[in-house]
Amino acid sequence: MLRRVTVAAVCATGRKLWFEAGRESAALWRIRARGRCEDSAAARPFPTLTMPGRNKAKSTCSCPDLQSNGQDLGESGRVARLGADESEEEGRRGSVSNAGDPEIVKSPSDPKQYRYIKLRNGLQALLISDLSNMEGKTGDATDDEEDDEEEEEEDDDDDDDEDSGAEIEDDDEEGFDDEDEFDDEDEHDDEDLDTEDNELEELEERAEARKKTTEKQQSQSLFLLWSKLTDRLWFKSSYTKMSSTLVEARNLYGVVGAESRSAPVQHLGGWQEEEQQGETDTVLSAAALCVGVGSFADPDDLPGLAHFLEHMVFMGSLKYPDENGFDAFLKKHGGSDNASTDCERTVFQFDVQRKYFKEALDRWAQFFIHPLMIRDAIDREVEAVDSEYQLARPSDANRKEMLFGSLARPGHPMGKFFWGNAETLKHEPKRNNIDTHARLREFWMRYYSAHYMTLVVQSKETLDTLEKWVTEIFSQIPNNGLPKPNFGHLTDPFDTPAFNKLYRVVPIRKIHALTITWALPPQQQHYRVKPLHYISWLVGHEGKGSILSYLRKKCWALALFGGNGETGFEQNSTYSVFSISITLTDEGYEHFYEVAHTVFQYLKMLQKLGPEKRIFEEIQKIEDNEFHYQEQTDPVEYVENMCENMQLYPLQDFLTGDQLLFEYKPEVIAEALNQLLPQKANLVLLSGANEGKCDLKEKWFGTQYSMEDVENSWADLWKSNFELNPDLHLPAENKYIATDFMLKAFDCPETEYPVKIVNTLQGCLWYKKDNKFKIPKAYIRFHLISPLIQKSAANVVLFDIFVNILTHNLAEPAYEADVAQLEYKLVAGEHGLIIRVKGFNHKLPLLFQLIIDYLAEFSSTPAVFTMITEQLKKTYFNILIKPETLAKDVRLLILEYARWSMIDKYRALMDGLSLESLLSFVKEFKSQLFVEGLVQGNVTSTESVDFLKYVVDKLNFMPLEQEMPVQFQVVELPSGHHLCKVRALNKGDANSEVTVYYQSGTRSLKEYTLMELLVMHMEEPCFDFLRTKQTLGYHVYPTCRNTSGILGFSVTVGTQATKYNSEVVDKKIEEFLSNFEEKIENLTEDAFNTQVTALIKLKECEDTHLGEEVDRNWNEVVTQQYLFDRLAHEIEALKSFSKSDLVNWFKAHRGPGSKMLSVHVVGFGKYELEEDGSPSGEDSNSSCEVMQLTYLPTSPLLVESTIPITDIRAFTSTLNLLPYHKIVK
């Protein structure tokens, strides 16, 4: 399936991470701010490592000013655009204040105006005016500015201490717990929606929304997909970049995809609500700046310096010296920021409320004008970088990349250690008398030069206003006049004997996977043809005649990803990678040579046929349709993408270079295709079966591997003119490509919110015709609810198997629809099957009917059943070995009565289930249901009713005997501090997870909003104390939790057992909460009101695309709350709060009688001894095969103040149950 790649943030490893911490956190917070709390969705990639959050320290020294090399860098620094005389430009624009550049090609559906300028210091900028979204009422903008000035005066007192606040954690986890990471859209059934599956799906769907309208986020068609995305197991980058040559044949298995959740996506506000993920965008002003230098420029004696510098520039400037000043300013005004370091580029971005945009630009620009980077901040920030590295070590994706880079020829930058850690940035420099502080400043002076930079700003201002601001502020960035570093001469990094070998690797997770990789010449210059995109579209196809279709029929493979993700690691000025990664079954692992041979046969078939114009034009048509009718996206994501595009494409293609196929040149495609020969390939085979057979170890991540020649018989075959496979052929013409893009007329009264247009005993349907975004697309969501699922752990597992097999059965027939921009997702929810379909409405009914047909006629062969169950075992296992997901599982097992834990599910699966039991379960499931749906977009009410009718008629089910709640009942925690401390399940993982949770109970919507405000106040001081000052870990965040309707809040710290004992961390969290109580008591009324206003503004922000509105409405439907105007109620509640309300509420939950639960998942390291009293080996890859909780005793540090939980079931069996509760009033 075609996946777009994003040029989004990249981790220190040089990989693009599609889940950036700060930005994501903010986006998620906004979502939350716009109406949801979270507690049960799951995590973010650490499975998806995001750029680190930065700590900032006060500073008194500064970097010297750079010389301008004779150029006048004054404030009037605009150089003539496109070679035109400046006076002519002014004349051309004199009468039209918002005239854009006609040279810049944009989508017909894009209402924004664009202008390119180049400042005299060499910095290039793209200005984007959103004024059209205000319906052309430029006068309104002026009025707003006047209002803003008045408000600014009111805020003056608060601004004095802007520089002293703590920054919002960039990590995904901030304000977002593992539970949320999985949740992308609101797929969750219940408030805590912690179903690993759902969360995965959700997260992915949200990204998907961005993909088509800006991204595809983890499309984890099924949960494994999510795991790929998050852990990026197979070069999968999902995002808006169409040009991505990455095509994935979706991994349909591993329903829970839980493994994929790794680093939680953070919600800026810290709300965790499983089902909330869809809204991520708010219309804020945003800016992004790309420096055309990255980790390739790291000096050999200071690995990770570029990544470290990206952290350090946030830590105060000469003009704004407080190291937390910028983050505090953004947080106060509803914004967020983040940064990322790639191989050859470093990107910084932020967003904020429009009226504070100019000041934010000025504060942010100081990173590049005069950052302080004081000495006493270096050691603390090195700890943040080191914690990020420690979190990355257990990731197979990261380990695989480091191993791959090590194969580059000596001296090539691909072999560098991009992450950096305490050893490379602190200890080793000290031993070698290297002054890291001085070298850091030198690096900044040499590489952070204006003429290497591209800037994008987007706001609801006129282009003239934006040009004035940018010229005034960014002309001050120094230009050192030195040539930009160029690595283009270092081609063929992998032209070495070591590359063309077979590498066996021991993974962290339970998985069998084969990756075949070729190192090609750089392909960026061919962006108009996109040869790798063409090849990957065919290689990653799932229809008849494809590689994956053939391998699935043999029961050898579960998923396939092919292409180039366009991250800096995969495509740079020295080479481009083409990789085919295949998730194997147990049988596929035994036949991996045959699997590789199938790939080579397919490629040989393509080489023999040569490029096909029909195929190229089909891809081109699909991409043209999507571009023509694209939806708007989150401004901060958009500017981030554009600032990188400016480094890669000419002016006219800034917006289209990564989106479209421009010209068909078969010779260019053939040149790339003909290099994909077996004898030039690198083979990597990942499997736990390799353990004990690998005698080599990669230096930085400790990956165990072996290197060997391909077996002679296969090597000889691949050198010969081997026969083609008659089962492999090109795909047929796609019947799902839309051709009717007309907007439909209303056939019922227009409404602001969805209305129930069908209500029967068998189901109901909510409907809303779109009249805002006016695009020819629609969203269809259905929830098939059944009480059967939660009757036993075995039933939950059978349901997971059922959904995975159903997705497997649909993979081939539905793939063409997916390629044609019709997307579907099947989610195994806690209480029912969730079906999500979206895309161009013309052919959408065909896809929906196909799904229901396969559901109605469900069947499975014994071979497929075995294949799916074996993969599901691995998926459950991979979820459990992650400390953050195990911590979530433990916490929810304690809180939610009758919940089946992941360990329960794993045991039920290991005990053995039969195909007969599955078929019996599915028959019973389909026999009695309640179906609830939502249809929105370019669809009439009559057509919408047909969707529900088709489900009811096809499945022919009976109604439920009684109404079924779509949430768990929650236990009432007793007063006191209860501690559940368990051992992590991966002996090679030093990471620990500590969560301190306070239960509030059944609360009103007003109290829900007050808790949201509390967590918003808590974020900065939490980050400042626990991460910046105490350096306890990289992921540190408060979270407002909505667990099946029961509210609470928590503080979570991800730490390492090699640095801290979990009980020490617990004590520090309590110390923070005590300090925070004093802090809010001393809060001024003005500061309190400013924060309230910021939260109100976030909730008032308009949706940027239809998917956001649908996600919010679906959240109300899937949780059966139906409060579609929730945001309006929350805004009214916010307006009624006083500071005393906040203080009293917090004290009530922290005082005598408070209900407190600490959950510790303890990693392996010197501060956490094993039961025999000895720390585990640092580089061990082994995990506990027996999946059971090992309860650990409380140490003297907490033994007097806590009540231990050493048997969860025994503990919860004595507790009272709180009533089912919905937060609707």
Helices and strands as residue ranges (DSSP letters): H 21-33, E 78-79, G 81-83, H 86-93, E 113-119, E 124-129, G 131-134, H 138-159, G 162-164, H 178-182, H 196-212, H 223-231, E 247-249, G 258-260, E 271-272, G 274-276, E 285-291, G 295-297, H 305-312, H 325-332, E 336-341, E 346-352, G 354-356, H 357-369, H 375-392, H 396-405, G 413-415, H 422-422, I 423-427, H 428-431, H 436-447, G 450-452, E 453-459, H 463-474, E 502-505, E 512-520, G 524-526, H 531-539, H 547-553, E 557-563, E 576-584, H 586-590, H 592-609, H 613-628, H 635-648, G 651-653, H 666-673, G 678-680, E 682-686, G 688-690, E 696-697, E 704-708, H 712-719, E 755-759, E 763-769, E 777-785, G 789-791, H 793-819, E 823-828, E 832-840, H 844-856, H 862-880, H 883-895, E 896-897, H 902-911, H 915-927, E 930-937, H 941-955, E 969-970, E 976-983, E 991-1002, H 1005-1022, I 1023-1029, E 1035-1043, E 1046-1056, H 1062-1081, H 1085-1100, H 1106-1118, H 1126-1136, H 1139-1150, E 1155-1162, H 1196-1199, E 1203-1204, H 1208-1212
